[in-house]
Amino acid sequence: MLTAALIIFPLIASLIVFAFKSEKVRNIALGFAIMEFLITLTILFQFNKTGNNPGLMLNLPWIHSLGINFSIGLDGISLMMVLLTTFLTPLIMLSSFTTNYKNPNVFYGLLLLMEMALVGVFVSLDGFLFYVFWELALIPIYFIAAIWGGANRIRITFKFFVYTLFGSLLMLVALIYLYNHTPDHSFSITSLSGVSLSRGAEGFVFWAFFIAFAIKIPIFPFHTWQPDTYTDAPTSGTMMLSGIMLKMGLFGLLRWLLPIAPNGVEDFGIYAIALAVIGVIYSSCIALVQSDMKRLIAYVSIAHVGLIAAGLISQKEQAIAGGVLQMLTHGVNAVGLFFLVDIIERRTKTRTISELGGITNKNPLFAIFFMIILLGSVALPLTNGFPGEFLILTGLFQYNAWVAGFAGLTIILGAYYMLKTYQRVMLGNTNTITEGFTPLTMVEKSVLIIVCAMVLLIGIYPNLFLDFINPMVPKYLIH
C-alpha cells in the first residue's frame, strides 16, 4: 500500500544510511529521498480529486485494548503536505552538499528519519498515532541542531525542546480527555470529532490544541524559541524547520482543531486570530531592524505563517484554500531564502547586512535568483506568494474587514524590508568582503533553478494545486 510505503520506506532508508559509513553516504541518502518523492508522484497521478480514494487508506489494529489503530490515509490537503515534504527533503539534502558535515551518515540518517515522522503526521487518522509521529519529528531535529548548530546550540536547542514538549503535553491531555468521552473509546479522528462536550470543556480542548500548534507554527506570543533556533541551527536544519516542520502546526489547526472543537472555534477563534495578526505586525516590525540576514528571514517566516493561521481559523472557504496553498509557497520560499543566505555566508564569512554590498557586480546570476525568490516572498503577482495571500485576505475580509486590513500590512512591510535588504546586500559598490564573491557551483545552481521554477509555476498555475485542495475545503468548514 502506497500510503504505508511513504512511512516505511524512509524509515528503512534512514537505518541503512545510519549504518553506511562510506564517503558516498550523502549520495545514497539523496537517492533514497528522491525515491520517496517518486512514490508521492505515483500517488499524485493516481489520486481522485473528488476524495474517493479507498486504496490510500489503511486501518490496522495496533493497541486493541485501548482502541488505538495504525490508521492512515490521504485526502487532497494532506497529499499536498506530503508532496511538500517529499519535494523539499531531497532539495535540502542537495543544498547540504556544499557543506562538509562531521559524521555525515548520522546527519543524513536523521534527515530521513525526520522525513518519515513528518509524513506520518500528515497521514495519521488516529489521534494517538498523530501524537506519536508529532513527537518523533522532534527527536531528529533536536540532534541536528544540538550537534551541528552554532556556538549557543545547547542552550537554544534545550529552549526549543522545552517549548515544544510543553505544547505536546497539552495536546496529549486534550486527546486523553476526548478519548474518555468517546462512546467507543477510540482515538480515531471520526470518534474524537463526534464527541459532544459542554461549551466550557470544548473551550479547554480548543486552547490545549491551539497552544500546542501555536508553539510549533509559531504564533505570538509562543514564538520566542524560533528566531534563536533558526539562526543557530545548521542551514539544512533551519530549512527542515521552516520549510516543513512548522507546517505540522498549521496542518494540525485544520485537520484536528477545527473539526474537534467547533464550538471552541466559534467562541474563541477571534482571540486566536487576533494573536496571529498581532504576530504578523510584531514580527514584521522586528524584521525592519534586524542586522543578521538569517534572523531577519526567521521573523519574515513568523509574519507569513501568522497570516496563514489567521486564514485557517477564520473558517472562510477562500481563506482555507489560500492558507493550504500558502503552506506550499512558504515552504519553497523559506528554503530558497535560507539557502541564499547560506551561499552569501560561505563566501563572505558574514551575514551582517551592513557589511555586504555590490554582490550583483560580481555575480549577476545570483542576483537574478535572489530577486525571483524575494518577489515570491513579497507576493508579487505571477509569483507563488500572490495567489495564496490574495485568497487568505479575501477570506479574512469576509470574516472581518479590520482583521483583513491589519493582516494585509504584512504585504507592505514585507515588500519594504525585503527590497531594502536586497538593495543593501546586492546593489551598490563591492567592498573588501564581497570583492571575492565566487561563481555559483553546479549544486547551487541546480537548487536555485528548482526553487525559482516552483516560484513561477505556483504563481502562474496555482490551479495545479488548488484542484487538489478545493474539493476538500468544505469538509473542514463548521456548519
Beta strands, then each sheet from edge to edge (+ up, - down):
strand 1: 58-63
strand 2: 68-72
sheet 1: 1+ 2-
end
